[in-house]
Each structure stands twice: as C-alpha cells, then as structure tokens.
Amino acid sequence: MNYRRRLFFHGMALFLIGLLTGLAEGNFTNPRMALAAHLEGVMNGTFLLAVGAAWPEVNLPTRARITAYWALLGGTYGNWAVTTLAASFGTIALSPITGAGQRALPWQEALVTAGFIAIGLAIILAAALLLWGFRREAIPADRTEPR
C-alpha cells in the first residue's frame, strides 16, 4: 500500500469533512462544540497532509509503520467524529468550557468520554511511533515498500 498517498487522500477527505461540519454548526445541540468539531476536522486533515509529506522520512519496522498509519487514521477521524457526537448530544464530558450550560444523558457522557480517551491513546501511540521513526536514519529511496 502506498501509505503516503493514502495519508494525502485521508488528509484532504478529513479537511473537507471539517469544512462541511462548519457549514452545519448552527444545527447542533451545542454549536460551540460543533465549532470545535469543525476545527478538529480541518486541523486533523492538515496534520495528515503534513505526516503524508514527511512519511518517506519515517523509518520504522513494517508492523510499527502499519500501526502508526492506522493509529493516525483512527485518532484523527475519531477526534472529529467524537467531537461531532459531543456537539450533537450536548455533552460536557472532558470539555466543560465548550459544553457549559448543556445537559446530556449519562450514557451519552460515558460514550463521549470513552471516545475521547481512546482517541487520546491512539494519537499518543501514533506520535510516539513517528518520533521513533524520525529518530532513525531515513529509508533509502530504492526500498521496495511504497511510501
């Protein structure tokens, strides 16, 4: 799989999703959290584009490379999705400032909290793997694995 091109694709897709979320901000239970979801989509899309550009410099064993890729996608798309869900439910889970004055059901708060925790772990894992991959010497250009 050409991870670099896939990261570019997903970066632009998430950027577009973030833009579309911004158009619908006023239709959410919590418009402030919807603004956060819009920004998460745009910023995480940009982040994936940046990682895609730097991907040839990531020198990781195959399993770690695949893990970093999927953790990036899960964390970035998940960040937008859970923030959008929080905007729909009107939760204050892990974001009391953007959720001020809102009320959501306990199961909704629990779902959003669990989602934010999972996303945080995925992004931390991806960042740690990328840092490890950037620490090592770049992969030679003649390597058979597509970038």
FIVO-14476 format. One line per field, with one value per residue: residue number from 1; residue in three letters; chain; x, y, z of N, C-alpha, C, O, CB in turn. Coordinates in nm, 2 decimals. Glycine has a CB too. Layout:
residues N
n	(NUM/...)
res	(ALA/...)
chain	(A/...)
nxx	(X/...)
nyy	(Y/...)
nzz	(Z/...)
caxx	(X/...)
cayy	(Y/...)
cazz	(Z/...)
cxx	(X/...)
cyy	(Y/...)
czz	(Z/...)
oxx	(X/...)
oyy	(Y/...)
ozz	(Z/...)
cbxx	(X/...)
cbyy	(Y/...)
cbzz	(Z/...)
END
This chain:
residues 147
n	(1/2/3/4/5/6/7/8/9/10/11/12/13/14/15/16/17/18/19/20/21/22/23/24/25/26/27/28/29/30/31/32/33/34/35/36/37/38/39/40/41/42/43/44/45/46/47/48/49/50/51/52/53/54/55/56/57/58/59/60/61/62/63/64/65/66/67/68/69/70/71/72/73/74/75/76/77/78/79/80/81/82/83/84/85/86/87/88/89/90/91/92/93/94/95/96/97/98/99/100/101/102/103/104/105/106/107/108/109/110/111/112/113/114/115/116/117/118/119/120/121/122/123/124/125/126/127/128/129/130/131/132/133/134/135/136/137/138/139/140/141/142/143/144/145/146/147)
res	(MET/ASN/TYR/ARG/ARG/ARG/LEU/PHE/PHE/HIS/GLY/MET/ALA/LEU/PHE/LEU/ILE/GLY/LEU/LEU/THR/GLY/LEU/ALA/GLU/GLY/ASN/PHE/THR/ASN/PRO/ARG/MET/ALA/LEU/ALA/ALA/HIS/LEU/GLU/GLY/VAL/MET/ASN/GLY/THR/PHE/LEU/LEU/ALA/VAL/GLY/ALA/ALA/TRP/PRO/GLU/VAL/ASN/LEU/PRO/THR/ARG/ALA/ARG/ILE/THR/ALA/TYR/TRP/ALA/LEU/LEU/GLY/GLY/THR/TYR/GLY/ASN/TRP/ALA/VAL/THR/THR/LEU/ALA/ALA/SER/PHE/GLY/THR/ILE/ALA/LEU/SER/PRO/ILE/THR/GLY/ALA/GLY/GLN/ARG/ALA/LEU/PRO/TRP/GLN/GLU/ALA/LEU/VAL/THR/ALA/GLY/PHE/ILE/ALA/ILE/GLY/LEU/ALA/ILE/ILE/LEU/ALA/ALA/ALA/LEU/LEU/LEU/TRP/GLY/PHE/ARG/ARG/GLU/ALA/ILE/PRO/ALA/ASP/ARG/THR/GLU/PRO/ARG)
chain	(A/A/A/A/A/A/A/A/A/A/A/A/A/A/A/A/A/A/A/A/A/A/A/A/A/A/A/A/A/A/A/A/A/A/A/A/A/A/A/A/A/A/A/A/A/A/A/A/A/A/A/A/A/A/A/A/A/A/A/A/A/A/A/A/A/A/A/A/A/A/A/A/A/A/A/A/A/A/A/A/A/A/A/A/A/A/A/A/A/A/A/A/A/A/A/A/A/A/A/A/A/A/A/A/A/A/A/A/A/A/A/A/A/A/A/A/A/A/A/A/A/A/A/A/A/A/A/A/A/A/A/A/A/A/A/A/A/A/A/A/A/A/A/A/A/A/A)
nxx	(0.08/0.05/0.13/0.19/0.04/-0.21/-0.24/-0.23/-0.48/-0.66/-0.61/-0.70/-0.97/-1.06/-1.02/-1.21/-1.44/-1.43/-1.47/-1.73/-1.87/-1.84/-2.02/-2.26/-2.28/-2.47/-2.68/-2.65/-2.69/-2.51/-2.37/-2.11/-1.94/-1.97/-1.84/-1.58/-1.57/-1.56/-1.32/-1.15/-1.17/-1.06/-0.81/-0.70/-0.71/-0.52/-0.30/-0.27/-0.21/0.04/0.19/0.18/0.34/0.58/0.62/0.81/1.04/1.00/1.13/1.05/1.00/0.81/0.56/0.53/0.51/0.27/0.10/0.13/0.02/-0.25/-0.32/-0.30/-0.50/-0.73/-0.72/-0.73/-0.97/-1.14/-1.13/-1.26/-1.51/-1.60/-1.60/-1.79/-2.01/-2.03/-2.11/-2.36/-2.50/-2.47/-2.29/-2.08/-1.86/-1.52/-1.48/-1.57/-1.59/-1.66/-1.90/-2.06/-2.35/-2.50/-2.68/-2.67/-2.76/-2.66/-2.54/-2.47/-2.27/-2.08/-2.02/-1.90/-1.69/-1.54/-1.48/-1.32/-1.10/-1.00/-0.93/-0.73/-0.53/-0.48/-0.37/-0.15/0.00/0.05/0.20/0.43/0.53/0.59/0.78/0.98/1.04/1.13/1.36/1.54/1.77/1.67/1.48/1.63/1.60/1.56/1.42/1.18/0.92/0.63/0.59)
nyy	(-0.12/0.22/0.43/0.70/0.84/0.75/0.88/1.14/1.14/1.08/1.30/1.52/1.44/1.44/1.71/1.83/1.72/1.85/2.12/2.10/2.03/2.27/2.43/2.34/2.41/2.56/2.39/2.20/2.06/2.17/2.44/2.55/2.33/2.22/2.40/2.34/2.07/2.12/2.26/2.05/1.87/2.02/2.08/1.83/1.71/1.87/1.80/1.52/1.56/1.68/1.48/1.29/1.41/1.40/1.13/0.96/0.99/0.85/0.59/0.29/-0.04/-0.28/-0.36/-0.17/0.06/0.02/0.01/0.27/0.41/0.33/0.41/0.68/0.74/0.64/0.80/1.06/1.08/0.98/1.18/1.40/1.27/1.20/1.45/1.57/1.41/1.47/1.74/1.70/1.55/1.73/1.71/1.75/1.62/1.59/1.84/2.09/2.37/2.42/2.29/2.42/2.49/2.29/1.98/1.63/1.29/1.04/0.80/0.91/1.09/0.91/0.76/0.95/1.03/0.79/0.77/1.00/0.93/0.70/0.80/0.98/0.80/0.67/0.88/0.95/0.71/0.70/0.94/0.88/0.66/0.78/0.97/0.79/0.68/0.90/0.95/0.77/0.69/0.79/0.60/0.43/0.54/0.34/0.14/-0.13/-0.11/0.08/0.43)
nzz	(0.00/-0.07/0.15/0.19/-0.02/0.06/0.30/0.22/0.07/0.28/0.45/0.29/0.27/0.53/0.59/0.42/0.53/0.78/0.69/0.59/0.82/0.95/0.81/0.91/1.17/1.33/1.35/1.55/1.88/2.06/1.96/2.00/2.06/1.81/1.65/1.75/1.65/1.38/1.36/1.45/1.24/1.02/1.12/1.19/0.94/0.80/0.95/0.88/0.61/0.64/0.78/0.58/0.39/0.52/0.54/0.39/0.54/0.77/0.94/1.02/1.15/0.96/1.09/1.30/1.14/1.00/1.22/1.31/1.10/1.10/1.36/1.33/1.15/1.28/1.52/1.42/1.25/1.44/1.63/1.51/1.48/1.74/1.86/1.71/1.77/2.04/2.01/1.90/2.10/2.32/2.53/2.82/2.87/2.94/2.84/2.97/2.93/2.66/2.67/2.84/3.02/2.90/2.88/2.89/2.85/3.09/2.97/2.72/2.80/2.90/2.68/2.51/2.67/2.68/2.41/2.37/2.53/2.41/2.16/2.24/2.33/2.09/1.93/2.09/2.07/1.79/1.76/1.92/1.78/1.54/1.62/1.70/1.45/1.31/1.44/1.36/1.09/0.76/0.52/0.25/-0.09/-0.28/-0.16/-0.15/-0.05/-0.10/-0.05)
caxx	(0.00/0.12/0.08/0.20/-0.07/-0.33/-0.24/-0.28/-0.62/-0.74/-0.60/-0.80/-1.11/-1.10/-1.02/-1.34/-1.54/-1.43/-1.53/-1.88/-1.92/-1.85/-2.14/-2.38/-2.26/-2.59/-2.79/-2.62/-2.74/-2.41/-2.29/-1.97/-1.88/-1.97/-1.72/-1.46/-1.56/-1.52/-1.17/-1.08/-1.17/-0.97/-0.67/-0.65/-0.68/-0.39/-0.20/-0.25/-0.13/0.18/0.25/0.20/0.46/0.70/0.62/0.93/1.14/0.97/1.20/1.00/0.97/0.68/0.44/0.52/0.47/0.13/0.04/0.13/-0.07/-0.39/-0.34/-0.32/-0.64/-0.83/-0.72/-0.78/-1.11/-1.21/-1.13/-1.37/-1.64/-1.64/-1.63/-1.92/-2.11/-2.05/-2.19/-2.50/-2.56/-2.46/-2.22/-1.97/-1.75/-1.39/-1.48/-1.67/-1.60/-1.74/-2.03/-2.12/-2.50/-2.56/-2.72/-2.68/-2.79/-2.53/-2.48/-2.40/-2.15/-1.99/-1.97/-1.81/-1.57/-1.46/-1.43/-1.20/-0.99/-0.95/-0.86/-0.61/-0.44/-0.43/-0.28/-0.02/0.07/0.10/0.31/0.55/0.59/0.65/0.90/1.08/1.07/1.21/1.49/1.63/1.80/1.57/1.48/1.68/1.50/1.54/1.35/1.07/0.79/0.58/0.58)
cayy	(0.00/0.35/0.50/0.84/0.88/0.73/0.99/1.26/1.13/1.10/1.44/1.61/1.40/1.49/1.86/1.86/1.69/1.96/2.23/2.07/2.04/2.42/2.48/2.30/2.44/2.61/2.28/2.11/2.09/2.26/2.50/2.58/2.21/2.19/2.47/2.26/1.96/2.18/2.28/1.92/1.81/2.10/2.07/1.69/1.69/1.93/1.71/1.41/1.60/1.71/1.35/1.23/1.47/1.36/0.98/0.90/1.01/0.77/0.46/0.20/-0.18/-0.28/-0.36/-0.04/0.15/-0.01/0.05/0.42/0.46/0.31/0.49/0.82/0.75/0.62/0.91/1.19/1.07/0.96/1.31/1.47/1.20/1.21/1.59/1.59/1.34/1.55/1.85/1.65/1.52/1.84/1.66/1.83/1.52/1.63/1.97/2.17/2.50/2.42/2.23/2.50/2.51/2.18/1.86/1.51/1.17/0.97/0.71/0.99/1.14/0.80/0.72/1.06/1.02/0.67/0.80/1.09/0.86/0.61/0.89/1.03/0.70/0.64/0.98/0.94/0.60/0.74/1.04/0.81/0.58/0.87/1.02/0.69/0.67/1.02/0.95/0.68/0.74/0.78/0.48/0.45/0.56/0.22/0.04/-0.18/-0.07/0.21/0.53)
cazz	(0.00/-0.08/0.27/0.17/-0.10/0.14/0.40/0.15/0.05/0.41/0.50/0.22/0.30/0.67/0.58/0.36/0.63/0.87/0.63/0.58/0.96/0.98/0.75/0.98/1.32/1.40/1.36/1.66/2.02/2.12/1.85/2.04/2.04/1.67/1.61/1.79/1.56/1.25/1.37/1.46/1.10/0.94/1.17/1.18/0.80/0.77/1.02/0.80/0.49/0.69/0.80/0.45/0.32/0.59/0.55/0.34/0.64/0.88/0.93/1.12/1.11/0.89/1.19/1.36/1.04/0.98/1.34/1.31/1.00/1.15/1.48/1.28/1.09/1.39/1.61/1.35/1.21/1.56/1.70/1.45/1.50/1.88/1.89/1.64/1.86/2.16/1.97/1.88/2.23/2.41/2.64/2.88/2.90/2.91/2.78/3.04/2.88/2.53/2.70/2.95/3.01/2.82/2.96/2.81/2.93/3.14/2.87/2.62/2.86/2.91/2.54/2.46/2.75/2.64/2.28/2.38/2.59/2.30/2.06/2.30/2.33/1.95/1.88/2.16/2.01/1.66/1.78/1.97/1.67/1.44/1.68/1.69/1.31/1.27/1.51/1.29/0.95/0.66/0.44/0.12/-0.19/-0.36/-0.09/-0.23/0.00/-0.15/0.05)
cxx	(0.09/0.07/0.09/0.08/-0.20/-0.35/-0.28/-0.43/-0.70/-0.73/-0.69/-0.94/-1.15/-1.10/-1.16/-1.45/-1.55/-1.49/-1.69/-1.94/-1.93/-1.98/-2.27/-2.37/-2.39/-2.70/-2.76/-2.68/-2.64/-2.33/-2.14/-1.89/-1.87/-1.86/-1.59/-1.45/-1.52/-1.37/-1.09/-1.07/-1.06/-0.83/-0.62/-0.63/-0.55/-0.28/-0.17/-0.17/0.02/0.25/0.27/0.32/0.59/0.72/0.75/1.05/1.12/1.03/1.15/0.99/0.83/0.56/0.42/0.47/0.32/0.05/0.03/0.03/-0.22/-0.42/-0.37/-0.46/-0.74/-0.84/-0.77/-0.92/-1.19/-1.23/-1.25/-1.50/-1.69/-1.68/-1.77/-2.04/-2.14/-2.13/-2.34/-2.57/-2.56/-2.39/-2.12/-1.85/-1.62/-1.37/-1.58/-1.69/-1.69/-1.88/-2.10/-2.27/-2.57/-2.59/-2.73/-2.71/-2.65/-2.47/-2.41/-2.27/-2.04/-1.93/-1.87/-1.68/-1.48/-1.40/-1.31/-1.08/-0.92/-0.87/-0.73/-0.50/-0.39/-0.34/-0.15/0.07/0.13/0.22/0.44/0.61/0.66/0.78/1.01/1.13/1.15/1.35/1.59/1.66/1.69/1.59/1.54/1.58/1.47/1.47/1.22/0.94/0.75/0.57/0.44)
cyy	(0.12/0.44/0.65/0.90/0.86/0.84/1.12/1.26/1.15/1.24/1.53/1.57/1.46/1.65/1.90/1.83/1.80/2.09/2.22/2.08/2.19/2.48/2.45/2.33/2.48/2.50/2.18/2.15/2.19/2.32/2.53/2.45/2.17/2.28/2.40/2.14/2.01/2.20/2.15/1.86/1.88/2.07/1.93/1.65/1.74/1.85/1.59/1.44/1.62/1.57/1.28/1.28/1.43/1.20/0.92/0.90/0.92/0.63/0.38/0.06/-0.18/-0.28/-0.23/0.07/0.14/0.04/0.21/0.47/0.45/0.39/0.64/0.83/0.73/0.74/1.04/1.19/1.06/1.10/1.39/1.41/1.22/1.35/1.62/1.53/1.42/1.68/1.82/1.62/1.64/1.80/1.76/1.74/1.57/1.76/2.06/2.31/2.51/2.36/2.30/2.52/2.39/2.06/1.74/1.40/1.11/0.88/0.79/1.05/1.03/0.76/0.83/1.05/0.91/0.70/0.89/1.02/0.77/0.69/0.94/0.93/0.67/0.75/0.98/0.83/0.64/0.84/0.97/0.73/0.67/0.93/0.92/0.67/0.78/1.02/0.87/0.74/0.71/0.65/0.51/0.46/0.44/0.11/0.00/-0.14/0.07/0.31/0.59)
czz	(0.00/0.04/0.25/0.09/-0.02/0.24/0.34/0.12/0.17/0.47/0.43/0.25/0.43/0.67/0.52/0.46/0.74/0.82/0.62/0.72/1.00/0.92/0.83/1.13/1.39/1.41/1.47/1.79/2.08/2.00/1.88/2.02/1.89/1.60/1.63/1.69/1.42/1.25/1.38/1.32/1.02/0.99/1.16/1.03/0.76/0.83/0.93/0.67/0.53/0.71/0.67/0.37/0.39/0.59/0.50/0.44/0.76/0.86/1.04/1.06/1.05/0.99/1.25/1.26/1.01/1.10/1.35/1.22/1.05/1.27/1.44/1.23/1.19/1.48/1.54/1.31/1.34/1.64/1.65/1.49/1.64/1.92/1.83/1.72/1.98/2.13/1.95/2.01/2.33/2.54/2.69/2.91/2.85/2.84/2.84/2.99/2.75/2.56/2.81/2.92/2.93/2.92/2.86/2.91/2.98/3.04/2.76/2.67/2.86/2.78/2.49/2.54/2.70/2.50/2.29/2.44/2.49/2.20/2.11/2.30/2.19/1.90/1.96/2.10/1.88/1.67/1.83/1.86/1.57/1.49/1.67/1.55/1.26/1.33/1.43/1.15/0.85/0.58/0.30/0.01/-0.27/-0.28/-0.16/-0.18/-0.05/-0.03/0.05)
oxx	(0.19/-0.03/0.00/0.02/-0.29/-0.46/-0.36/-0.50/-0.80/-0.82/-0.76/-1.03/-1.26/-1.19/-1.22/-1.54/-1.66/-1.57/-1.76/-2.05/-2.03/-2.04/-2.37/-2.46/-2.41/-2.80/-2.84/-2.70/-2.69/-2.23/-2.06/-1.77/-1.78/-1.80/-1.50/-1.34/-1.44/-1.30/-0.99/-0.96/-0.98/-0.74/-0.50/-0.54/-0.47/-0.17/-0.05/-0.09/0.11/0.37/0.38/0.40/0.69/0.82/0.79/1.14/1.20/0.99/1.21/0.98/0.75/0.46/0.31/0.40/0.25/-0.06/-0.08/-0.04/-0.29/-0.53/-0.45/-0.53/-0.84/-0.94/-0.84/-1.00/-1.30/-1.33/-1.32/-1.59/-1.80/-1.77/-1.85/-2.14/-2.25/-2.21/-2.43/-2.68/-2.65/-2.43/-2.08/-1.76/-1.60/-1.27/-1.68/-1.80/-1.78/-1.97/-2.21/-2.31/-2.69/-2.53/-2.80/-2.69/-2.55/-2.34/-2.31/-2.17/-1.93/-1.81/-1.77/-1.57/-1.36/-1.29/-1.21/-0.97/-0.80/-0.76/-0.63/-0.38/-0.27/-0.24/-0.04/0.19/0.25/0.32/0.55/0.73/0.76/0.88/1.13/1.25/1.23/1.44/1.71/1.59/1.62/1.70/1.50/1.47/1.36/1.46/1.16/0.84/0.83/0.55/0.41)
oyy	(0.13/0.51/0.72/0.99/0.95/0.88/1.19/1.36/1.23/1.29/1.61/1.66/1.51/1.70/1.99/1.91/1.84/2.16/2.31/2.13/2.23/2.57/2.52/2.28/2.43/2.53/2.09/2.27/2.28/2.26/2.52/2.45/2.11/2.23/2.40/2.10/1.94/2.16/2.14/1.81/1.82/2.05/1.91/1.58/1.68/1.83/1.55/1.37/1.58/1.56/1.21/1.21/1.41/1.15/0.82/0.82/0.91/0.56/0.39/0.04/-0.10/-0.20/-0.18/0.16/0.24/0.10/0.26/0.57/0.54/0.43/0.71/0.93/0.81/0.79/1.11/1.28/1.12/1.12/1.45/1.47/1.24/1.37/1.70/1.58/1.43/1.72/1.89/1.66/1.64/1.85/1.86/1.79/1.60/1.80/2.10/2.37/2.59/2.39/2.25/2.56/2.40/2.06/1.75/1.41/1.12/0.88/0.74/1.05/1.06/0.73/0.79/1.07/0.92/0.66/0.87/1.05/0.77/0.65/0.94/0.96/0.64/0.72/1.01/0.84/0.61/0.83/1.01/0.73/0.64/0.94/0.95/0.66/0.76/1.08/0.89/0.83/0.60/0.60/0.62/0.39/0.43/0.00/0.08/-0.13/0.16/0.26/0.68)
ozz	(0.07/0.02/0.30/0.13/-0.03/0.27/0.40/0.14/0.17/0.53/0.49/0.26/0.45/0.74/0.57/0.47/0.78/0.89/0.66/0.74/1.07/0.98/0.82/1.21/1.50/1.49/1.49/1.81/2.15/1.96/1.79/1.97/1.84/1.51/1.55/1.65/1.35/1.16/1.33/1.29/0.95/0.91/1.13/1.00/0.68/0.77/0.92/0.63/0.45/0.67/0.65/0.31/0.32/0.63/0.56/0.43/0.85/0.76/1.15/0.94/1.09/0.96/1.27/1.30/1.00/1.09/1.39/1.25/1.04/1.29/1.50/1.26/1.20/1.52/1.61/1.34/1.35/1.70/1.72/1.53/1.66/1.99/1.89/1.74/2.03/2.22/1.99/2.03/2.42/2.65/2.62/2.97/2.73/2.80/2.77/3.00/2.75/2.48/2.85/2.81/2.92/3.03/2.76/3.03/2.91/3.04/2.70/2.60/2.83/2.76/2.43/2.48/2.68/2.47/2.22/2.40/2.47/2.15/2.04/2.27/2.17/1.84/1.89/2.08/1.85/1.60/1.78/1.85/1.52/1.42/1.64/1.52/1.17/1.28/1.44/1.10/0.86/0.56/0.25/0.02/-0.33/-0.34/-0.23/-0.26/-0.04/0.08/0.13)
cbxx	(-0.10/0.11/0.17/0.33/-0.08/-0.33/-0.10/-0.20/-0.65/-0.69/-0.45/-0.77/-1.12/-0.99/-0.91/-1.36/-1.51/-1.29/-1.48/-1.91/-1.82/-1.73/-2.16/-2.39/-2.16/-2.65/-2.79/-2.47/-2.75/-2.32/-2.36/-1.96/-1.94/-2.11/-1.72/-1.47/-1.70/-1.59/-1.14/-1.16/-1.30/-1.01/-0.66/-0.75/-0.80/-0.39/-0.25/-0.38/-0.19/0.19/0.16/0.08/0.45/0.70/0.50/0.98/1.16/0.81/1.35/0.86/0.99/0.67/0.47/0.66/0.55/0.10/0.11/0.27/-0.06/-0.41/-0.22/-0.22/-0.66/-0.80/-0.58/-0.69/-1.14/-1.14/-1.00/-1.35/-1.62/-1.53/-1.52/-1.92/-2.06/-1.91/-2.13/-2.50/-2.48/-2.60/-2.15/-2.02/-1.78/-1.32/-1.50/-1.64/-1.46/-1.68/-2.00/-2.05/-2.52/-2.46/-2.85/-2.55/-2.87/-2.57/-2.58/-2.50/-2.18/-2.06/-2.10/-1.88/-1.60/-1.56/-1.54/-1.24/-1.03/-1.06/-0.95/-0.63/-0.50/-0.56/-0.35/-0.05/-0.02/-0.02/0.26/0.51/0.48/0.55/0.88/1.02/0.95/1.14/1.47/1.57/1.94/1.57/1.33/1.79/1.55/1.67/1.31/1.08/0.79/0.45/0.69)
cbyy	(0.00/0.42/0.46/0.88/0.80/0.59/1.00/1.28/0.99/0.99/1.48/1.60/1.25/1.45/1.91/1.78/1.55/1.99/2.25/1.94/1.97/2.49/2.43/2.15/2.55/2.72/2.21/2.09/1.96/2.18/2.63/2.62/2.09/2.23/2.61/2.20/1.90/2.32/2.37/1.83/1.82/2.24/2.12/1.59/1.75/2.07/1.67/1.34/1.73/1.79/1.26/1.25/1.63/1.41/0.93/0.96/1.15/0.76/0.48/0.25/-0.28/-0.41/-0.47/0.01/0.13/-0.16/0.00/0.48/0.37/0.16/0.48/0.85/0.64/0.50/0.93/1.22/0.95/0.86/1.38/1.48/1.06/1.15/1.68/1.54/1.20/1.60/1.92/1.53/1.41/1.89/1.53/1.90/1.38/1.52/1.96/2.17/2.56/2.35/2.09/2.63/2.63/2.13/1.88/1.49/1.07/0.90/0.61/1.10/1.20/0.68/0.72/1.20/1.01/0.55/0.87/1.21/0.77/0.53/1.01/1.08/0.57/0.64/1.12/0.92/0.48/0.81/1.15/0.72/0.49/0.98/1.06/0.55/0.65/1.15/0.88/0.54/0.67/0.90/0.42/0.34/0.67/0.17/0.09/-0.33/-0.07/0.21/0.64)
cbzz	(0.12/-0.22/0.39/0.09/-0.23/0.20/0.47/0.01/-0.01/0.51/0.47/0.07/0.30/0.77/0.49/0.23/0.70/0.91/0.49/0.52/1.06/0.93/0.61/0.97/1.33/1.32/1.23/1.67/2.10/2.22/1.80/2.19/2.12/1.61/1.67/1.93/1.55/1.23/1.49/1.55/1.04/0.95/1.32/1.24/0.71/0.83/1.16/0.76/0.44/0.81/0.90/0.36/0.33/0.73/0.48/0.21/0.68/0.90/0.93/1.17/1.23/0.81/1.29/1.42/0.90/0.95/1.47/1.28/0.87/1.17/1.58/1.17/0.98/1.47/1.65/1.23/1.12/1.65/1.69/1.30/1.46/1.97/1.84/1.50/1.89/2.22/1.84/1.79/2.30/2.44/2.61/3.00/2.84/2.83/2.62/3.18/2.84/2.42/2.74/2.97/2.93/2.71/3.04/2.73/2.85/3.27/2.81/2.58/3.00/2.98/2.44/2.47/2.90/2.63/2.20/2.47/2.71/2.24/2.02/2.44/2.39/1.86/1.91/2.31/2.00/1.58/1.88/2.09/1.61/1.40/1.83/1.74/1.23/1.30/1.65/1.27/0.91/0.56/0.43/0.08/-0.29/-0.41/0.06/-0.24/0.15/-0.22/0.04)
END
